[in-house]
Each structure stands twice: as structure tokens, then as C-alpha cells.
Amino acid sequence: MQKFMRFLVRKVPRKYLIRFSTLFSKIISVFYYGKKYHCPVCEGNFRKFLPYGNKGSNNRLCPKCLSLERHRLIWLYLKNKTDFFTSPYKVLHIAPEQTFYYRFKKLRNLEYVTADLESPLAKVKMDIRNMPFENDYFDIVLCNHVLEHIDNEKLALKEIYRVLKKGGWAILQVPIDMSREKTFENPDITDPAEREKTFGQYDHVRIHGRDYPDRLSNSGFKVTAEDYIKTLDPDIVKHYRLPPDEIIYIARKESD
């Protein structure tokens, strides 16, 4: 299974993975039922999670709803630290993840808009660097593990800031190498094999460092680093298979 998942992530375009994933999860999940691990998104219980990632790392992907560690953490944060599930909000979800998409679109309190260049889950087909929305329209923007794929990150952040209402907020997670003080990028590297060697994945164009919140601030956002994982019981972190060191960055567009 580890080799199979590694092949899928490395070789199959994301839009096809999304179309295939629902059927895959229905078939595979019955073989993983157990009590050792729990997914707070779908409330499923499993003997272990599936491997996932460019290296096929073990025990990461929920067999039922396909949540990863970061999704389970964000879900808990939204549920326990915000009024996302109860208050009326206009939400833009860029590159919507399956595990969130099927649940968020059922929430009657949300005006929920999905957008992406290729994803079959996207209602609006768009380029994040040139979004077809009015200024100050959305209360919340969710855009996770997208910016590391975008060649002009500044332009993408400028667009997110533009469409966000004053007083609104965004969750803009990216993979961060905490050993790096500065983000590394080289636009001259365009070959997929060389990008994989340099950035860790064939479709990544940079490695974000500890300066990531500064990059958000430089685009106008007021950034709050939520170390929410540290507030949770260590046994829950293990049982839910949450990322032990991930910080959630809340990027706000301040009111005048």
C-alpha cells in the first residue's frame, strides 16, 4: 500500500486523484476499521491510517474521509476556537479538499464558494493570481497548501487580501521547513524532476521558511500564530494523528 500511494501522489494529476478518491475510500476503509486511531472530521475509528505523501509516509490519511494531519487539526481549530459552523459567513475555499468540501457545503450558515484552476470540486474555475470576485466580498478565505505551487506568491496574496472583507480572516497554511530562516525559491528551476529534487515535490516552486508569517504581513495581513496543537492533550494528538508542531497562521484584514 505504501508504494501504491506513493505512486499515486507522484504520478497522477490531482484532478484525477480527486475523481478516483471517493470510490477508493469506500472500498479501502472497511479494511482499516479498528479502535487505535480516531478521525475527528468523519468520526471514524481505525486500526491505522493510510500512508500518504511524496515518500509514502505511514499512518497519515484517513481511509474514510481522506483527511490528513493538517486537515484534522484545522477542523478542530474551526470547531473549538471559532464560530465557523454557526455564524453566517461568506467563505471562499481555494483548492477545496474533499474532506472539507462535502461537509462545508452542507452548512446552512455559509455562503460557500469553491474555486480552483482544475479541481472538479471547484464551482468557479479561476487563477488565484486573478480572481473574478469583487473587492471586500468574503468573510473567510481558506487556502491550504496552495501557495507553494504558485510562481507569483505576492500576487496571489494580494488577490486574497483584495477579496477579503475588512475584519475578515484567512487560513493560509503551507509546508514550512522550520530549519530555514528564509524561504528559498529559484524561478529558473522549471524541470519537474529538478523541482522534486530541490523543493521536495515536482509541482512545488519554493520551500517556505520561518519567515512565512512575515511574507503574509508584507501583503497587508495582521498575522496571528495559533499554536493550537500545544493546548491539546498529548494523548489526543496521538489518537487523532495530529501534526505535533504545526502552527496555524490566521491572516486578518484589519478594519479601518
C-alpha positions in Angstrom: 0.0 0.0 0.0 2.8 2.4 0.8 4.4 2.0 -2.7 0.9 2.3 -4.3 0.1 5.5 -2.5 3.5 7.0 -3.3 2.9 6.2 -7.0 -0.5 7.9 -7.0 0.8 11.1 -5.4 3.9 11.3 -7.6 2.5 10.3 -10.9 -1.3 11.0 -11.1 -2.5 14.6 -11.6 -4.5 15.9 -8.6 -7.8 16.4 -10.6 -7.8 12.7 -11.4 -7.0 11.7 -7.8 -10.0 13.7 -6.6 -12.3 11.9 -9.1 -10.9 8.5 -8.0 -10.7 9.1 -4.3 -14.4 8.8 -3.3 -14.7 5.3 -4.7 -11.3 4.3 -3.4 -12.2 5.4 0.2 -15.4 3.4 0.1 -13.6 0.3 -0.8 -10.5 0.6 1.3 -12.0 2.0 4.6 -13.7 -1.3 5.5 -10.2 -2.9 5.8 -9.0 -0.3 8.2 -11.7 -0.3 10.9 -10.4 -0.5 14.4 -10.1 1.4 17.7 -6.5 2.6 17.8 -7.0 5.9 15.9 -9.9 8.3 15.5 -10.6 10.9 12.8 -12.5 13.9 14.3 -13.7 15.0 10.9 -15.7 12.0 9.9 -15.8 10.5 13.4 -14.4 7.2 12.1 -12.3 4.8 14.1 -9.4 2.8 12.6 -6.6 0.4 13.4 -4.4 2.8 11.4 -4.5 5.4 8.8 -3.3 5.1 5.2 0.2 6.1 4.0 0.4 9.3 2.0 2.8 11.8 0.5 5.7 12.0 -1.9 7.6 9.5 0.2 4.6 7.4 1.1 4.9 8.1 4.8 2.9 5.7 7.0 -0.3 6.3 9.1 -1.4 9.7 7.7 -4.5 9.6 5.5 -8.0 8.8 6.9 -9.3 5.8 5.0 -12.9 7.1 5.1 -12.9 10.9 4.6 -9.3 11.3 3.3 -8.2 13.8 5.9 -4.5 14.4 6.6 -3.0 15.5 9.9 -3.3 19.2 8.9 -7.0 18.8 8.0 -7.8 17.2 11.3 -6.0 20.0 13.2 -7.8 22.8 11.2 -11.1 21.0 11.7 -10.6 21.0 15.5 -9.5 24.6 15.4 -12.5 25.8 13.4 -14.9 23.8 15.6 -13.4 24.6 19.0 -11.9 28.1 18.6 -14.2 29.8 16.0 -17.9 30.2 15.2 -17.3 28.9 11.6 -20.0 26.3 12.0 -22.8 28.5 13.4 -22.4 32.1 12.2 -23.4 33.4 8.8 -20.3 33.8 6.7 -19.3 34.2 3.0 -16.5 31.7 2.6 -14.1 31.2 -0.3 -12.4 27.9 -0.3 -9.5 27.8 -2.8 -8.4 24.3 -4.0 -11.0 22.6 -1.8 -10.0 19.5 0.0 -12.5 16.6 -0.3 -12.6 16.1 3.5 -13.8 19.6 4.0 -15.8 20.2 0.8 -18.5 17.6 1.4 -19.1 18.9 4.9 -18.8 22.6 4.4 -21.3 22.7 1.5 -24.0 21.2 3.8 -23.6 24.0 6.4 -26.7 26.3 6.0 -25.0 29.2 7.8 -22.4 29.5 5.0 -22.4 31.0 1.5 -19.7 28.6 0.4 -17.8 29.2 -2.8 -15.2 26.8 -4.1 -12.6 27.8 -6.6 -9.6 26.3 -8.4 -8.0 26.2 -11.8 -8.7 22.5 -12.4 -10.3 20.8 -9.4 -13.7 19.0 -10.2 -14.8 20.2 -6.8 -14.5 23.9 -7.7 -17.6 25.8 -8.6 -15.5 28.6 -10.0 -12.6 27.9 -12.3 -10.0 30.6 -11.7 -6.4 31.6 -11.4 -5.6 32.6 -7.8 -3.5 35.4 -9.2 -6.5 37.0 -10.9 -9.7 36.1 -9.1 -13.1 37.1 -10.6 -14.6 38.4 -7.3 -15.5 41.8 -6.0 -13.3 43.7 -3.5 -14.1 43.1 0.2 -16.6 40.2 -0.6 -15.7 37.2 1.6 -15.6 37.0 5.4 -13.3 34.0 5.4 -10.8 32.5 2.9 -9.4 29.0 3.2 -6.3 28.3 1.1 -4.2 25.4 2.3 -1.1 24.0 0.8 -1.5 26.1 -2.4 0.9 28.9 -2.3 4.0 26.7 -2.5 2.7 25.8 -6.0 2.2 29.4 -7.2 5.1 31.2 -9.1 4.0 34.7 -8.1 3.1 34.3 -4.4 2.9 38.1 -3.8 0.2 38.5 -6.5 -1.8 35.6 -5.1 -1.6 37.1 -1.6 -2.6 40.5 -3.0 -5.7 38.9 -4.5 -6.7 37.1 -1.4 -6.3 40.3 0.6 -8.4 42.2 -2.0 -11.4 39.9 -1.9 -11.4 39.5 1.9 -13.7 41.9 3.8 -12.3 44.3 6.3 -12.3 42.4 9.6 -12.3 39.1 7.7 -9.7 36.4 8.2 -7.9 33.7 6.2 -6.2 30.4 7.0 -3.3 30.1 4.5 -1.3 27.0 5.5 1.9 26.0 3.7 4.5 23.3 4.4 7.3 25.1 6.4 10.8 23.9 6.9 11.5 25.3 10.4 15.2 24.8 10.0 15.2 27.5 7.4 15.3 31.1 8.4 14.3 32.4 5.0 12.1 31.0 2.3 14.0 29.5 -0.7 12.9 29.9 -4.2 14.5 29.8 -7.6 12.3 30.6 -10.7 15.0 29.2 -13.0 14.2 25.7 -11.8 11.3 24.5 -14.1 12.1 20.9 -14.8 9.7 18.7 -12.7 12.5 16.2 -11.7 14.8 19.1 -10.7 11.9 20.7 -8.7 11.3 17.4 -6.9 15.0 17.2 -6.0 15.2 20.8 -4.9 11.8 21.6 -3.4 10.6 18.1 -2.4 7.8 17.8 -4.9 7.6 18.1 -8.7 5.0 20.9 -8.6 6.4 23.0 -5.8 8.3 26.2 -6.6 9.6 27.1 -3.2 10.4 25.9 0.3 8.9 28.2 2.9 11.0 29.0 6.0 10.3 30.7 9.3 9.8 34.0 7.6 6.4 32.8 6.2 4.3 35.0 8.6 6.4 38.0 7.6 5.6 37.3 3.9 1.9 37.4 4.9 2.4 40.6 6.9 4.2 42.2 3.9 1.0 41.7 1.9 -1.0 43.7 4.4 -2.3 41.0 6.7 -2.3 41.1 10.5 -0.9 37.7 11.3 -1.6 35.7 14.5 0.3 32.4 15.1 -2.1 30.0 16.7 -0.1 27.2 18.4 -3.3 25.4 19.0 -1.8 21.9 19.0 0.0 22.8 22.3 -3.3 23.3 24.0 -4.4 19.7 23.3 -3.9 16.6 25.4 -0.8 14.7 24.1 -2.9 11.5 24.1 -5.5 13.2 21.8 -2.7 14.3 19.5 -1.6 10.7 19.1 -5.1 9.2 18.9 -6.2 11.7 16.2 -2.8 11.6 14.5 -2.4 15.4 14.5 0.8 17.2 13.4 2.8 17.8 16.6 4.5 21.0 15.6 2.1 22.7 13.1 1.2 26.4 13.8 -2.0 27.7 12.3 -1.5 31.2 10.8 -4.5 33.4 10.9 -4.2 36.3 8.4 -6.6 39.1 9.1 -7.6 42.1 7.1 -7.9 44.8 9.7 -10.8 47.3 9.8 -10.1 50.9 9.3 
